[in-house]
Amino acid sequence: MKKLIVEFIGTMFLVVIIGLTGDAIAIGFGLMALVYMGGHISGAHYNPAVSLAILLRGKITIGEMFQYWAAQIAGALIGAGISTWLNDAATPVAVGAGRTVVEALAAEILFTFALASVVLNVATAKSNAGNSFYGLAIGFTVLVGAVSVGSISGGAFNPAVSIGHNVFAKNWTDIWIHIVGPCIGAAVAASVFRMTSTGDFD
């Protein structure tokens, strides 16, 4: 239960930060702090795609993943509700103006792959066990992704973020992009990790 509480709280605050600021630096540094806050308890996924990558890497069971998903989505909905209330407006996570669905989907796949790869290597690899830089690496990956492709895909890299904000914004058009894209990116990252970190599976 304590893991699910941390996943709920971490995802909620991440979604609040995104909704209130929309600023890549605030989001990246906020996520970094939240990862350090909850990493030792739940692994600080705060993202269904990351939980999928951790499942495929073999660190959690499918039952645990579904529990994490439930906590993350619940936290995202509460966080989006809070930011909508404080802003007097919802914050849609949407495809950028003039951008195609294919471009947005590719951006979400690419940078979720980067995020999941970083998480797997800095937070689950045996050779990096006990390191102190995992939160910094994860936060900066999201910051770079948001700066690089935020104007293309909305820069979610996280199905919970899209579900939370787009439910309140009533933006049903783009939700699937931020579910399918991140899950593909996470699955590919887990496959690459298994190919390149064979020592972790001896």
N, C-alpha and C positions, 0 to 999 in steps of 0.2 A: 504493500500500500504506500509506503514512504516514497518508493520510486515513482509511482503514478502521481502523487502529490507534487513532487518536484517537476515532473514533466508538464503537469497542468500549470504550475506557477511560471515556469520558464517560458513556455509557449505563450501564455497570456501576456507576460510583460514584453516579449518580443513583438507580438502583434500590436500592443498598445504603442510601443515606440515607433513602429512602422506607420501606424495610423496618425499619430500626433506630429511626427516630424517629416516622414518621407525622405529623410536625409541619410545618405549612404554611410557617412562617417558615424552618425549617432547609432544607426542600426548595427554597423560592424562592431563598434566599441561596446554597445549594449549587449550584443550577443556574446562577445568575449567575456564580459563580466558575468553574464548568466551561466555560461559554460563553466567558468571557475566555481560559481556558486553551487551548481548541481552535479558536476562531473563525477565527484566521488560517491554520489548516492545513486543516480540513475543512469549515468553515462552522458547526461545532458544532450539528448537527441533533439528535442523540441521540434521535430520535423519527421513526418511519416516516411519520407524518402530515405532519410538517414537510418531510421529504424529498419526499413527494408534492407538497406545495405548491410547493417549489422546482423540481421537475420541470415542473409545469404553468406555472410562471412562466418557464421556459425557461433556467434556470441550470445544470441538470445533464441528462444523457441518461437514458433509461430503463434502460440497462445500469448506469450509475453508481448510479441509485436502488436497483436490486435488490442491488447490492453493499453499499450503505449499510444497507439493510434487514437483510441477513445479518449484518453486523457489529453492528448495534444489537440484534437479537434474541439473538445469541450473548452480547453483553455483559450484556443483561438477565437471561438465564438464569444466567450466572455470578454476577451481582450478587444475584439472588434466592437462589441457593444459599448464598452467603456470609452474607446476612442471616438466612436460615433457620437456618443452623448457629450463628451467634452468638446468636440469640434463642431457640434451642431450639424454634422454632415458625415456621411459614410465615405470611406476611402476605397474605391474600386482598384483591384489589381488587374490591369487591362493591357492588351496589346497596344503598342505605341501607334500613334497616328501615322498613317501612311505605310505601316508595316504589315506584312502578310502573316497569316497563321503559320505557314511553314517556317518563316524567319523566327517567329516567336517561339515555336516549338523547338527549333534547333538551338536557340539561345538557352532555353530552360534545360534541355538535355545536356548541353555542353558544360554549363556552369554548375549544374547539380552533380555531374560527373566529377568536376573539380572539387566541389565541396565534399562529396562522399569519399573521394580518394584521399583527401587531406584527413578527414575524420578517421578513416580506417588505418592510415599510416601513422598518425601522431597519437591516436587514442586507443588503438587496439593491437598494434604490432608489438611483438615480444621485444624487439630491439629498442623500442622507445618506451618501454614500461617505466612508469614513475617519472616521466619528464615533466617539466614545469612550463612548457611552451605550447601545450596543446590548445588552450583557450585562445591564445594570441593567434595561432595559425588558422584556427577555424573562423574567428571573427574577421580577420583580414581577408580571408577567402570570400566571405559574403560581401564585405565592403568592395573588393575589387570587382566581383560579379555585378553588384548593383550599379557601380559606376560604368562598367563596360557595356552592359546590355539592358539596364533598367529602362531605357527609352525604347527598347525593341520589344521586350516581352513583359515588362512590368517588374522584372527582376525578383521573382518570388523564390524560386528554387526550393519551394516548400508548399506542399498541398494544403496544409493546415492554414497557412497565411492566406492563401487564395480563397479557401472555403470560408474562413471567418469574415474577411473583409467583403468578399463578393456577395455573401448572403445578405449582409446589411445594405450593400449598395444595389442589390437586386440585379447584379450583373451576371446573368446565367450563361452568357455567350462564351466567356473566356475561362471559366473554372476548369474545364476539362484539359486545357493546355497546361495548366499548372499542376495537374494531377498526373497526366500521362507522361509529360516531359520529364519531370523529376524522377518518376519511378523508373523510366528507361535509363536515365543517367545514373541512378543509384545502382541498378542491376548491372550495368556495364562496368561501373567502378568496382563492384564486388568481384566480378569475374576477372578483371585485370589484377586486382589485389591477390587473388588466388594464384594467378599465373606468375606474378612477380615476387610474391612473399611466401615461397614454398616452405621455407623453414618454419613458418608459423603453423603449418599443418602436419609436421612430422609426428 
